[in-house]
Structures are given as C-alpha cells and as structure tokens.
Amino acid sequence: AGNDLRQGTITLPVIHFLNSPDVSADARTRIANIVAGDASDEVVEQTLTEIRSSGCAEQALRDAEHIILQAKNRLSIIKDSAARESFMDFADLAVHRDS
C-alpha cells in the first residue's frame, strides 16, 4: 500500500482525500512532497495512515464497484458465452485485485 503515491501516481483514494474539506494544508503539502519524492518514510507512513483512516479508500472501492456493476450490466448485449463470462470475471478482478 502506498507504492502508487510513492511513485508519484495519484489514485482515487488520494483524490477523495484531497477533495475532503477536512484535509489540512499540511496533509496536502505532505502529499505534494511525497509525489515529488521529497518525503521521508516516516512522513509517507504518517500520510498513508491518515488516508486509510479517512474512509477514502472504502469510498473509492464503492465507486469502482459501482462502475464495474454498470459495465457488467452493459455486457448483457453479448450473448451468453465463454467470452462474456471472461469479461465478467475480468471486471471483478479489476476491482478485487491484490496489488
């Protein structure tokens, strides 16, 4: 967890966190420093803890599950087949991956 942020990639949980009205200017600065590669491991861990405890990761997962449900509903135009089942499985994997 946190590798995306360390690599400068802003993910949906971080976007939700940054859009939260309760986020301090200090937290915003720390995220900018992490993305720029100018933060210690301690600062990264502190910030990740803050993001995790904010509920933003859960919100992002709910958003992703909603989008996947919409995509799977649209697959109904494809006749019932192995290909359709593969698309459905792939959609589930996109949300529930381990890394």
C-alpha positions as CSV (number, residue, x, y, z in Angstrom):
1,A,0.0,0.0,0.0
2,G,1.2,3.5,-0.8
3,N,3.5,2.4,-3.6
4,D,1.5,4.4,-6.2
5,L,1.8,7.5,-4.1
6,R,5.5,7.0,-3.6
7,Q,5.9,6.6,-7.4
8,G,4.0,9.9,-8.0
9,T,0.7,8.3,-9.0
10,I,-2.4,9.9,-7.6
11,T,-5.1,7.3,-7.1
12,L,-8.8,7.6,-6.4
13,P,-8.5,7.3,-2.6
14,V,-5.9,10.1,-2.6
15,I,-8.2,12.2,-4.9
16,H,-11.1,11.7,-2.5
17,F,-8.8,12.5,0.4
18,L,-7.6,15.7,-1.2
19,N,-11.2,16.7,-2.0
20,S,-12.3,16.3,1.6
21,P,-13.0,19.6,3.3
22,D,-11.4,18.3,6.5
23,V,-7.9,17.8,5.0
24,S,-5.3,20.1,6.4
25,A,-3.0,22.3,4.4
26,D,-0.2,20.3,6.0
27,A,-1.6,17.0,4.7
28,R,-1.8,18.5,1.2
29,T,1.8,19.7,1.4
30,R,2.9,16.2,2.6
31,I,1.2,14.6,-0.4
32,A,2.8,17.0,-2.8
33,N,6.2,16.3,-1.3
34,I,5.6,12.5,-1.4
35,V,4.7,12.7,-5.1
36,A,7.7,14.9,-5.8
37,G,9.9,12.3,-4.0
38,D,10.8,14.7,-1.2
39,A,9.4,12.9,1.8
40,S,10.9,10.6,4.4
41,D,9.5,7.1,5.0
42,E,8.1,8.4,8.3
43,V,6.1,11.2,6.5
44,V,4.9,8.7,3.9
45,E,3.6,6.3,6.6
46,Q,2.0,9.1,8.6
47,T,0.2,10.3,5.5
48,L,-0.9,6.8,4.4
49,T,-2.3,6.2,7.9
50,E,-4.2,9.5,7.6
51,I,-5.6,8.5,4.2
52,R,-6.5,5.0,5.3
53,S,-8.3,6.2,8.5
54,S,-10.3,8.8,6.5
55,G,-12.5,6.2,4.8
56,C,-11.4,7.4,1.3
57,A,-10.1,4.0,0.3
58,E,-13.5,2.5,1.1
59,Q,-15.2,5.3,-0.9
60,A,-13.0,4.6,-3.9
61,L,-13.8,0.9,-3.7
62,R,-17.5,1.7,-3.6
63,D,-17.1,3.9,-6.7
64,A,-15.2,1.2,-8.5
65,E,-17.7,-1.5,-7.6
66,H,-20.5,0.8,-9.0
67,I,-18.6,1.3,-12.2
68,I,-18.0,-2.4,-12.6
69,L,-21.7,-3.1,-12.0
70,Q,-22.6,-0.7,-14.7
71,A,-20.1,-2.3,-17.1
72,K,-21.3,-5.8,-16.3
73,N,-24.9,-4.7,-16.9
74,R,-23.9,-3.4,-20.3
75,L,-22.4,-6.8,-21.2
76,S,-25.9,-8.1,-21.5
77,I,-25.8,-7.2,-25.1
78,I,-23.3,-10.0,-25.7
79,K,-24.9,-13.5,-25.9
80,D,-24.3,-15.8,-23.1
81,S,-20.9,-17.3,-23.9
82,A,-17.4,-18.1,-22.6
83,A,-16.2,-14.7,-23.9
84,R,-19.0,-12.8,-22.0
85,E,-18.1,-14.8,-18.8
86,S,-14.5,-13.9,-19.3
87,F,-15.4,-10.2,-19.5
88,M,-17.4,-10.5,-16.3
89,D,-14.6,-12.3,-14.5
90,F,-12.1,-9.7,-15.7
91,A,-14.4,-6.9,-14.4
92,D,-14.5,-8.5,-11.0
93,L,-10.7,-8.9,-11.0
94,A,-10.2,-5.2,-11.9
95,V,-11.8,-4.2,-8.6
96,H,-10.7,-7.0,-6.3
97,R,-7.1,-7.4,-7.2
98,D,-4.4,-7.9,-4.6
99,S,-1.9,-5.4,-5.9
